[in-house]
């Protein structure tokens, strides 16, 4: 593992900062420190933990511009999106500060007069997290907030592409009074750190957001020590537009669901399925709206779509477009690039493709880029079969003003998050997570604190 790595601006390729990787010995020491800190942090009463988490949220809000600036520099997303992510991150801190005080137990009626049965919940212990580059503070806050609220300690491997905003975020936790060993970050190669996390007897839970193949490896490696796992993995979200949908509204929502963060989110609309009676009108209006998006450096005020994070992502996106065009897709707009491998920046103009069919790679592999492929359907059952015909089940969207169509789609789509006339359903107070190979467990909402708790049953006899 190299001693240092360079964080670069994906919009320009320019170096931002050198960051030192932690050695294996340092990471093992951090894990031990987190384990030891658990004794102190878990013994602090829930109201005091809540107060410190709220103070953390307040400090993040006070430093919103600095964190957003760092995020845009290292991630490339427009400043308006970075500001939104910082506030979205504090939503999790605020929500779980309150949930800390609502970890309730219960008393169960006993089967004998001389007994009393009590169920309580206690924190699991040290939690190790691995977070992605595309939402460097939100994905970390979604894990750290419930862990700390429950009384767990927390250590995270920040993404090497985007560590700076996360580092600042956690530094503010320490400033808020959360002990340094109760929430820590480390840097290093994913495989090395992952092996140290899964192999450590100190770690009682692994939580990960990232690709399905990596998630499967972490699950397997966690089995030796029977760790709890929460996995938010890959997606391949369908977006269905029924024949009765409000087309203008559906187009506006599709633009947000597809092109936010340059299409580099796990819940992006990747497969746009439109009823054949309205597909031409929808495609024309989506093309017009897409042409209005401005591509550029996220630091510029008028930028709507920033760069692709790296060459690997760029190559995958352009290969999917090329394959679709070779298989007969029509390019309605986009398919233009501005890339310089030597300088280290990669831009792809938001692209709309029509006449998509199931032989194309883009219908089977997550794109993670600003490409909107449109495929027509004739019946809802056909659209549902296409939507469900994937190993993934994270997010799905549909647009209809007929309650019968809406309830039918909801009941038959096998996805953990469903937006009905809503292209942005994520919220801190709602459970987020996928079905099938898109993950295990839920983050957010009341359900989000449960994976950080053990259930203990006490039977009292001889009363």
C-alpha angles and dihedrals in degrees: 000000000000114000094231141022132194123236109213136191106248090206094060108010089236120144114251104179144342114238126192121233116227118244120239089253091053092049092049089050091050090052091051090047091051090050092051092045089056090075092060100036095047091051093057109100118255095246092056092047088051092051092053093047089051089050088051089053091050092052092049090052091049089052096041096122094050093048092045090049091053091047095053092046094053101030104033097224116138116272091244089059092046091052089049091051093052091054091043087054091054089051086069092048092050094045096049093042084067095040089056087073094048103062093123130185128199144219117235121207107252127232091229131048091231095058138076123193122205129181119200137170129227133181117272097228131241114013121202118202135190114197133191132244098237097070103020098175104024096055091046094047090048088062104031097049098058092038093055092040090055091051098257125134119235140213124179137192104217119213111266091225094057113020101130101077091045092051091053090046093055093042087061090054089059090047088054091059102264105137116254093237092048091065120023140161129211134188129218147103114315096236094046096047092041091055091048091050097047093041096050119103088205094065115082099175137032120201120185140176115193145071124353095236092055090045091054090052092051091049092051093046092048092056095078091067096028094240122180111248136200115187127188101184141168126323139195102193121201121210113202123197112194123207092255095051124123095253098199091050092045091051093051091049092046092055090056095042093048108035104035109122088006089294091299100131132103092235098048117134100257102167117041111198115189129182110255093236092064104023095105094051093044093048092049093051094043089051091051092049092046092052089058093062116104118222119206151089110341090226090069114091097227096051116120100169124035133194132298109260098239147341094273091059092043093052092050093050096046091046090054091050092048092049092049093049092048089052093053107275118151117227107223094177139345127022087139123125140193108196136152115183093188093054092037107237131121127189128177120189111234106270132206118197126190134192092042118173137187094260090072122097092226090069093057107034129057108254103202091195145084099284123122112195115193121206124175128226135187104207135030091239089057090051091047092050091052092045094050094041095098136077089243130086110170109117137358133177133200136179122209136130093206110096091207092056090044096052091043092052092046092051095048105038111094099214132118095222121041127180117201106195085340124107094182110045099152116118135160092236094054129074113258122196146099144254129230112005093349093087155282127273133003135271123203131028126047088312091060097073095048096078089061094057135079119211116230124192120204122193114192116198139184095042 
